[in-house]
């Protein structure tokens, strides 16, 4: 009987872990039809090439269109980093994000399909 309950508990834990999509706690946004995650990796102002846009909509979940962001304020500025690609299919892309006067790197989220 004890073995039955241990097996049942194990099965429940496995099924509940497989059911949910992993969540991301760091700020994310959509740009160029790609999702990006904001890292703590600093970038200096002298490495910024130009402003490419701003966050236009703060959402709670499910990024749907360019400018949507989770955990980033509306009007957060986005920058192209010198000598870095913003968006390449299948290859990492980076964008700089200005938050509280500091610049950090946002990296493209590559999803397994």
N, C-alpha and C positions, 0 to 999 in steps of 0.2 A: 504494500500500500504506500509506503514511504517513497519507494522508487517511482511509483506512478505519479505522485505529486511533484517530485523533482523533475521528471520528464515533462509533465504538463506545464510547470512553471518555465522551464527552459524553452519549450515550444512557444509559449506566449511572448517571452522576451525576444526571441528571434523574429517572430512575426511582427511584433510592434516596431522593432528596429528597422525592418525591411520596408514597412509601409510608408514611412515618411521620407520626404526629400530632405537632404541635409539643409540646415538653415545657416545663413551667413550673418554674423553679428556686426561686421564692419559696414561702413557706408558704401552703398553701391549706386550706380547711375547708368543710364543708357545714352550712348552717343554713337552716331554713325551706324545705327541698327545693331550695335554690340553692347554687351553689358560689361561694366568695369567695376572693380573693387578698389577702394581707397586704402592704401597701405600707410605705414608710419615711416616709409623710406623718404628722407628729405631730399629736396632738390633746390638748388640755389636760384635766386632770381636771375642771375646772369646766364643761367642755362635755359631760360625761357625764350622761345622765339617770338610768339605772338599769342594774343588771346583768341581763342576759337569759338567761345560762346559762354553761356551761363545756364545754370540749372533753372528750368522754367516751372517745374511742378514737383512738390514734395508729396510722395505717396507713402502709404503704410506697407504695401506689398505689391508684387507683380508689376515690374517695369514694362510699360507697353510702347512708349514712343520716346524719341530723342528728347532729352531734357528732363525726363522723369528721374527722380532720385529717392532713395530710401536713406534716411538719417543724414541728409544734406539739405541745408536751407535753400530756399528759392533765392536766386541771384548769385549763388556760389559761382565764382569765375573758374573757367577751364582754359588751360594753355597748352599749346604745342611745345614740346621740349626739343631743343636743337638736336639735329642729327638722329632723331628717333621717329619711327613710324607710328602714326596714330592708330591705323587700322589695316591689318593685312590678313587675308583669309588664312586661317590655320597657323599663323605666326603671331607671337606675342606683340601687342600694341600697348603703348603707354601714353598717358595724358597727365599733366600736372594739375593739381587742384589747390586753390587758395582757401585756407581755413584759418581764421583768426590771425591773419597776417603772415602765416607760414605756408610754405609750398611743399606738398608731398606728391608722391607718384601714385597714380591709379593704373592698375594693370587689367588688361582684357581678361575676362573670365572665359575660359575654354571649357565648354560642356561636352561631356561624352554623350554621344547619341546612339 
